[in-house]
Structure formats: C-alpha cells, structure tokens
C-alpha cells in the first residue's frame, strides 16, 4: 500500500488543517471542532472566495498556510516561506505549482474574517473543556485563570493610529503596543477567551478587557486571578454570573481580622461595603450592585527560601471552609503561576511577543491565528495525555509544537492506515517527553548571555540615515568586558 494518496481536492477541504494537527478518528476529543463545524463557521460569515476549481488560495489552504507561519520562527515564519509550503503541498498532490510570489497569498489571507478565526479558537477550547475527565478538575469544577500581557508590532502609521506606542518612548523610536487579556483553563491550559485593545487610554486596562469576556464564563466556573483583579465590582459581576472567585487581596485594601468572623486559624469571613460608582459604570448597573459582599479571607505563610513573598491573604467567594479547606485555597492560588507559563508558551514558544503584520486588522488576525494554533496544539496534548493516562500539565508544550511541525507536510498526504500509525507514533512520543517535577524551584531574574554591544537608536531611523548620507560618522562604541 502506498504511503501517500494524491487527493487533489484536499486544498478545498478543512480536513487539511485537522490532518496537520495530528487529528484522526478514534482519538479522544476527535469530534471537537470537526471538519463540518469549521466549514459551517466560514459559511455563517459568508466566506466563499476562490470558488473556481483551478483557483489556488481557497479558505482551507490559506488558513493552513497562515497556521504554518505560527509554528515556525525566523525566516520560516515569512509569507514567502508559507507560499513555499503551499507549492510543495500542491506538487505532492499532483497539481500545478503556484507562482513563487506572496501577493496572491497575502490578499487571500486578508479575506479570512477575524470573527471566524476567533470563533474556531474558542470553540475548540469549549469542546475540550466539556469532555475533560473529572480527575483533571479541581473539586469537579472548572478553574479559569486570567492575566494580561502585551505584544508589540511593526512601527507603521496604520498600527500607530490604533495602537499608539507608550508615552515613555520618544516618537519614532518605539513600537505600537497592544494589550491582551487571556483566560486559560487550569486543567487543560487551553485558551477559553481573550480580549485586546490599546496599551493606554480610557477603558483599556486589564480589568476593562476582562469585563468584555465575562459573558463567556459558565455558571459554576471559578476565576483564579492575581490581586490586580481584586475589586468589589469584579467580584459582584462574577457572582451575578454564578461564578466564584479566588484572588489575592489588593495591596490598597486593609483588613481588620479583629472585626471578622473566625472560621479557623488564619481563616475569616469579612464583609465589604459597596464603594462609590466608578466612571465606567452607568447608574442603572450601579443600583443593581449589592450593598455588601460576604467574602472569605485566608492568611497564607510562605516559608520557602528564595520566594519574594513571605505572607499573603487569599480572598475568595468559596465560603464553605469544610468543603474548601484553608490549605486547598492556598495551594490553588499558588497554582495561579501556571497562567504565567501558559502565556510564555504563547508569546515565546509560538513567537507572538513581536507581531509581523503591518495593519491593525491583520495584527488581530495574526493574534487569533496564533491562539487558534495554540489551542489545536493543546488539543493534541490532551489526546496524548488521555492515551497514556497522564495529566496534560505533565507534557511539554514546546515538544508538542516540534512534534506537530515535524509532520506538518507529511500527514495531509498520507494514506489512511499509514496516517493513523504516524499519528499514534507522534502522540506516544509526545507523551514520553514529560516535564520534570520541580516544586519550589527558584531562579534569579537575570540572564547570563550578554547582549551585542550595539548602541541604542536615539533618533528616528530616517534622521539617522540622513546624517550618514551627509557624512556624519557614528562615534565609536567602547566595548568593555562584563564584570
């Protein structure tokens, strides 16, 4: 039996994307985000470009190439490299090669609706969350972690108009900056929702962006967040949606345990009074806010040498001290650090820290394509974990990216039985590369490798170039050995 099958219709089918992400029948979570569901998402938005049989850049092939850019770094992330991968795929399928220029591909990529890519990314997370084993959950409940981060992008006039550079940077020397708030699952590490906006300005903070996605939380969810999100109104909004909250007490709020109801050692019930109406809230919503909130505050002592914090107070709406013990609350808040690692996987491993697109519309599409790729890789990790009776948190995301990228061009053209064997081999090899268990690990916040001794650009590049053309030489740079 031949290992390959030249299916000439493959570029017109979204099964192309599923195959490249190690998806095949018979695996756990295999029915999550099926080919028909992807097709329906595009149909709902009226996406139907390249309808003729001989046209190359169909929606499936364009999205497949866009996703391939996320999986690679450096020069392999370019549009030219994506077109090269399309050319190889077409020839392997017995079709004529495409032209080796990026114009047609970039125009097709611009036709992919941001709303569709966002819908696919959220749907795959929602589908997987609905099927996770109960043993992966915390008290059989879904815990969602939230945190904010930023991404920079090319310094173009269009990007600056929507995402201005920080005021701390001189004009012409900085880069447009986008603020991003992500909600990730503690159990599966999948991205459940996200909101983005400018780095500065009215209603562009992390709490404002989180309010945009509160409707995507399901009743019974638990939100795990750092103390920046600890506010009366955020807790009230979550309780209104029948969700619970676990966070750290904000540094500006004082606690007087002498006035609180004692539940145990370092465990108290307190009452917060409603503060004045904030500027972002209308009068009608403010009147619906409760007058008081009854919350639980748990004191946590940190005895681990090397940790910056020696003590903290965890605030939660989980008031049942018998069901949710004090030690469990402290351990749950400590696991909040997982969101930092997940954001690192998105920004560093998938290269979303510095974006490449030159217009705001394409910047947002690039972000959602990256998040879609992230969730599809996480889905592959869930399948590997279920097959090998592991927790998905035991598997390496970087290894998963390498595993998917290694067979990216092979699996779409592999035949049935051979493709299944290759998928199983890749999943089992992924499960063998487990993350080391390193509790209480501490590391200095410093890097060993020294940067190159280049001077910083202190004036706009065009001005510096004009000076060079006028014969103004750059001063020599004194290079000293690091002490």
C-alpha positions in Angstrom: 0.0 0.0 0.0 1.3 3.4 -0.9 2.1 5.8 2.0 0.7 8.7 0.0 -2.6 9.4 -1.7 -2.7 12.4 -4.1 -6.1 13.8 -3.1 -6.4 16.7 -5.4 -9.5 18.1 -3.6 -7.6 18.4 -0.3 -6.9 22.2 -0.6 -10.6 22.8 -0.7 -11.3 20.8 2.5 -10.7 21.8 6.1 -9.6 18.3 6.8 -6.3 19.6 5.6 -5.9 21.5 8.9 -7.1 18.6 11.0 -4.6 16.2 9.5 -1.7 18.6 10.0 -2.5 18.8 13.7 -2.4 15.0 14.2 -6.2 14.6 14.2 -7.7 11.3 13.2 -10.8 9.2 14.0 -10.8 7.1 17.1 -8.8 9.5 19.3 -10.2 11.2 22.5 -11.6 14.7 21.7 -11.6 13.8 18.0 -15.1 15.1 17.4 -14.2 18.5 18.9 -14.1 21.1 16.0 -14.9 18.7 13.2 -14.4 19.5 9.5 -18.1 20.2 9.2 -18.0 22.7 12.1 -15.1 24.6 10.6 -16.9 24.7 7.2 -20.1 25.9 9.0 -18.2 28.7 10.7 -16.9 30.0 7.4 -20.4 29.6 5.8 -22.0 31.6 8.6 -19.8 34.6 7.7 -20.4 34.2 4.0 -16.7 33.4 3.2 -16.5 31.8 -0.2 -13.5 33.2 -2.1 -11.7 31.2 -4.7 -14.8 29.2 -5.8 -13.3 28.0 -9.2 -11.7 24.6 -9.3 -8.4 25.9 -10.6 -8.0 28.7 -8.1 -5.3 28.0 -5.5 -5.8 30.1 -2.4 -9.0 28.6 -1.0 -10.1 29.4 2.6 -8.8 26.0 3.9 -5.4 26.3 2.1 -5.0 29.9 3.1 -5.8 29.2 6.8 -3.5 26.1 6.7 -0.6 28.3 5.4 -1.4 31.0 8.0 -1.2 28.5 10.8 2.0 27.1 9.4 3.6 30.5 9.9 2.8 30.4 13.6 4.6 27.0 14.0 7.9 28.3 12.7 10.3 31.0 13.7 12.7 33.3 11.9 12.8 33.3 8.2 10.5 30.2 8.1 7.7 32.5 9.5 7.6 34.7 6.5 4.9 34.8 3.8 7.4 33.6 1.3 8.1 30.5 3.4 4.3 29.9 3.6 4.0 30.1 -0.1 6.8 27.6 -0.5 5.0 25.2 1.7 1.8 25.6 -0.4 3.9 24.9 -3.5 5.3 21.7 -2.1 1.9 20.5 -1.0 0.3 21.2 -4.4 3.1 19.3 -6.2 2.8 16.4 -3.8 -0.9 16.3 -4.6 -0.2 16.1 -8.3 -1.3 19.7 -9.1 0.5 22.5 -10.8 2.8 24.6 -8.6 1.7 28.1 -7.6 3.7 31.2 -8.5 6.5 31.9 -6.1 5.3 35.4 -5.1 3.4 36.4 -2.0 0.9 38.8 -3.4 -2.0 36.4 -4.0 -1.4 34.7 -0.7 -1.4 37.9 1.3 -4.6 39.1 -0.4 -6.3 35.7 0.4 -5.1 35.9 4.0 -6.7 39.3 4.3 -10.0 37.8 3.3 -10.1 35.4 6.3 -12.5 37.0 8.8 -11.2 37.7 12.3 -14.5 36.7 13.7 -14.3 33.2 12.2 -10.7 32.6 13.5 -11.8 33.8 16.9 -14.8 31.5 16.9 -12.8 28.5 15.9 -10.2 29.1 18.7 -12.9 29.5 21.4 -15.0 26.5 20.1 -12.1 24.1 20.3 -11.4 25.1 23.9 -15.1 24.9 24.9 -15.5 21.5 23.3 -12.4 20.1 25.0 -13.4 21.6 28.4 -16.8 19.8 28.2 -15.1 16.4 27.8 -12.2 16.6 30.3 -12.1 13.8 32.9 -13.4 14.7 36.3 -10.0 13.8 37.8 -8.4 16.7 35.9 -10.7 19.2 37.6 -10.5 21.0 41.0 -13.3 19.7 43.2 -15.0 18.7 39.9 -15.2 22.4 38.9 -13.6 24.2 36.0 -11.0 26.8 37.1 -10.2 29.6 34.7 -7.1 31.7 35.1 -6.8 35.3 33.9 -3.9 37.6 33.3 -2.7 40.3 31.0 0.2 40.8 28.7 1.4 43.0 25.8 2.5 42.5 22.2 4.5 44.8 20.0 4.1 45.2 16.3 5.8 46.9 13.3 6.0 50.6 13.5 3.7 51.6 10.7 1.4 54.6 10.5 -1.7 52.3 10.5 -0.6 50.4 13.6 0.3 53.6 15.5 -3.2 55.1 14.8 -4.9 52.2 16.6 -2.3 51.0 19.0 -0.1 54.0 20.0 3.3 53.5 21.4 3.8 54.0 25.2 4.2 57.7 26.2 7.5 56.7 27.9 9.1 56.2 24.4 10.2 59.0 22.2 8.2 59.5 19.0 9.8 57.5 16.2 11.8 55.3 18.5 9.2 53.0 19.9 6.8 50.4 18.6 3.0 50.2 18.7 1.8 48.2 21.7 -1.3 46.1 22.2 -2.7 45.0 25.5 -4.1 41.4 25.7 -6.1 39.7 28.4 -6.3 36.0 28.2 -8.5 33.4 30.1 -6.9 30.0 30.3 -8.0 26.7 31.8 -6.1 25.4 34.8 -6.9 21.8 33.9 -6.1 21.8 30.2 -4.2 25.1 29.6 -6.4 25.9 26.7 -7.3 29.5 25.9 -11.0 29.9 26.7 -11.4 33.6 25.7 -9.3 36.7 25.1 -9.8 40.5 24.7 -7.4 43.0 23.2 -7.1 46.8 22.9 -4.6 49.7 23.0 -2.0 49.7 25.7 -3.2 53.0 27.1 -6.3 55.2 27.1 -9.7 55.2 28.6 -11.1 51.7 29.4 -8.0 49.9 28.1 -6.8 48.4 31.3 -6.8 44.6 32.1 -10.0 44.8 34.3 -11.9 46.6 31.5 -10.8 44.0 29.0 -11.8 41.2 31.3 -15.3 42.6 31.6 -15.6 42.2 27.8 -15.4 38.4 28.1 -17.3 37.8 31.4 -20.3 36.6 29.5 -18.2 33.7 28.2 -17.9 32.2 31.7 -20.2 29.3 32.5 -22.1 29.1 35.8 -20.0 27.1 38.3 -16.7 28.3 36.9 -14.0 29.5 39.3 -11.9 32.5 38.2 -8.3 32.5 39.6 -6.5 35.8 39.3 -3.8 37.9 40.8 -4.6 40.9 43.1 -4.8 43.4 40.3 -8.3 42.0 39.6 -9.4 42.0 43.2 -12.2 44.6 43.3 -15.7 44.8 44.7 -17.4 45.2 41.4 -15.4 42.4 39.6 -16.4 40.0 42.4 -20.1 41.2 42.2 -20.2 40.8 38.4 -18.8 37.2 38.7 -21.3 36.3 41.5 -24.1 37.7 39.3 -23.0 35.2 36.6 -23.0 32.4 39.3 -19.2 32.1 39.1 -16.8 32.1 42.1 -13.5 34.0 42.5 -10.1 33.2 44.1 -7.6 36.0 44.2 -5.1 37.8 46.3 -6.1 40.7 48.5 -5.3 44.0 46.7 -2.5 46.0 48.3 -4.6 49.0 48.8 -7.3 47.3 50.8 -6.8 46.9 54.5 -8.1 44.0 56.6 -9.1 44.1 60.2 -9.5 40.5 61.3 -10.5 41.6 64.8 -13.9 42.5 63.3 -14.2 39.4 61.2 -16.0 36.1 61.9 -13.4 33.4 62.6 -13.6 30.1 60.7 -10.3 28.7 61.9 -6.7 29.7 62.2 -5.9 32.3 59.6 -9.4 31.9 58.1 -12.1 34.6 58.4 -15.4 35.8 56.9 -15.5 39.5 56.2 -18.0 42.0 54.8 -17.1 44.5 52.1 -19.2 47.6 51.5 -20.1 48.9 48.1 -17.7 51.7 47.1 -18.7 54.8 45.1 -19.8 54.4 41.5 -16.8 54.1 39.1 -16.7 56.2 35.9 -17.1 53.2 33.6 -20.4 52.0 35.3 -23.7 53.5 34.4 -26.3 54.5 37.1 -28.7 51.6 36.4 -25.9 49.0 36.7 -24.6 50.6 39.9 -28.0 50.4 41.5 -28.2 46.7 40.8 -24.9 46.1 42.6 -25.2 44.6 46.1 -24.7 46.9 49.0 -22.3 44.4 50.6 -20.3 41.3 49.8 -19.6 38.5 52.2 -16.2 37.1 51.5 -13.7 34.7 52.9 -10.0 35.7 53.6 -7.3 33.1 54.1 -3.9 34.0 55.5 -1.1 32.2 53.9 2.5 32.0 55.2 5.3 31.3 52.7 8.3 29.6 54.3 10.1 28.6 51.1 13.6 30.3 50.9 14.1 32.3 47.7 10.4 33.3 47.3 9.8 37.0 47.3 6.6 36.9 49.3 6.6 35.9 52.9 2.9 36.2 53.6 -0.3 36.9 51.6 -4.1 37.0 52.0 -6.3 35.0 49.6 -9.8 36.4 49.0 -12.5 34.0 47.8 -16.2 33.7 47.4 -15.9 30.0 48.3 -17.2 30.4 51.9 -17.6 26.7 52.9 -14.4 26.1 55.0 -15.2 22.4 55.4 -15.6 21.7 51.7 -12.8 24.1 50.6 -10.1 23.8 53.2 -7.7 26.6 54.0 -4.7 24.5 52.7 -6.5 23.8 49.5 -7.2 27.5 48.9 -3.5 28.3 49.5 -2.5 25.6 47.1 -5.0 26.7 44.4 -3.7 30.2 44.5 -0.2 29.0 44.2 -1.1 27.2 41.0 -2.1 30.5 39.5 1.6 30.6 38.4 0.5 28.2 35.6 -1.0 31.2 33.7 2.4 32.8 33.5 3.9 29.7 32.0 1.0 29.4 29.5 1.4 33.0 28.4 5.1 32.3 28.0 4.2 29.4 25.7 2.0 31.6 23.6 4.4 34.6 23.4 7.8 32.9 23.3 7.3 29.4 22.0 4.8 30.5 19.4 6.5 33.8 18.8 3.6 36.1 19.5 5.7 38.5 21.5 6.6 40.5 18.4 4.0 40.5 15.7 4.7 40.9 12.0 1.6 42.3 10.3 1.6 45.9 9.3 -2.1 46.9 9.7 -4.4 46.7 12.8 -6.8 44.3 11.1 -4.1 41.9 10.2 -2.5 42.2 13.6 -5.7 41.0 15.2 -6.0 38.1 12.7 -2.4 37.2 13.4 -3.1 37.1 17.1 -6.2 34.9 16.8 -4.4 32.6 14.3 -1.7 32.2 16.9 -4.3 31.5 19.6 -6.1 29.0 17.3 -2.8 27.2 16.7 -2.1 27.2 20.4 -5.5 25.6 21.2 -5.1 23.0 18.5 -1.7 22.0 19.8 -3.2 21.8 23.3 -5.9 19.6 22.0 -3.2 17.3 20.6 -1.6 17.2 24.0 -4.9 16.3 25.6 -5.1 13.3 23.3 -1.6 12.2 24.1 -2.3 12.6 27.8 -5.6 10.6 27.6 -4.0 7.8 25.6 -1.1 7.4 28.1 -3.1 8.1 31.3 -1.2 11.3 32.1 -2.2 14.9 33.0 -1.8 17.4 30.2 0.2 19.5 32.6 2.8 16.8 32.6 3.6 17.3 28.9 5.9 19.8 27.3 4.2 22.4 25.0 7.5 23.1 23.2 7.8 19.4 22.4 4.2 19.4 21.1 5.0 22.3 18.8 8.0 20.5 17.5 6.0 17.3 17.0 3.3 19.0 15.0 5.8 20.9 12.9 7.8 17.8 12.2 4.9 16.1 10.3 3.1 19.2 9.0 3.8 18.5 5.4 3.6 14.7 5.6 0.3 13.9 7.3 -2.0 15.7 4.9 -0.9 13.5 2.0 -0.5 10.3 4.0 -2.9 7.3 3.3 -5.4 6.0 5.8 -3.7 3.3 7.8 -0.2 4.8 7.4 -1.6 8.2 8.6 -3.2 6.6 11.6 0.1 4.8 12.5 2.1 8.0 12.1 -0.4 10.0 14.3 -0.3 7.3 17.1 3.5 7.2 17.0 3.7 11.0 17.3 1.3 11.1 20.2 3.1 8.4 22.1 6.4 10.0 21.5 5.0 13.3 22.8 3.8 11.5 26.0 7.3 10.2 26.6 8.7 13.8 26.9 7.3 14.7 30.3 8.1 17.9 32.2 10.3 17.4 35.2 8.6 17.8 38.6 10.5 20.8 40.2 8.5 22.0 43.2 9.7 25.2 45.0 12.1 26.0 42.2 13.7 29.4 42.4 15.7 31.2 39.8 17.4 34.7 39.7 15.6 37.2 37.5 18.7 37.7 35.3 20.2 36.3 32.1 23.7 35.0 31.6 24.2 35.8 28.0 25.3 39.4 27.3 23.6 41.4 24.5 25.6 42.5 21.5 27.4 45.8 22.1 25.2 47.8 19.7 24.2 51.3 20.6 20.5 52.1 21.0 18.8 54.1 18.3 18.2 57.5 19.9 16.6 59.3 16.9 14.2 58.2 14.2 15.8 55.9 11.7 15.3 58.3 8.7 17.1 61.1 10.6 20.0 58.7 11.4 20.2 57.6 7.7 20.1 61.3 6.5 23.1 62.1 8.8 25.1 59.1 7.4 24.4 60.4 3.9 25.7 63.8 4.9 28.9 62.2 6.1 28.2 62.5 9.8 30.1 59.5 11.2 28.8 57.5 14.1 31.0 57.7 17.2 33.0 54.6 18.1 31.5 52.4 20.8 33.7 51.4 23.7 33.2 47.8 24.4 34.0 46.6 27.9 34.1 43.2 29.3 31.3 42.4 31.7 32.4 42.4 35.2 
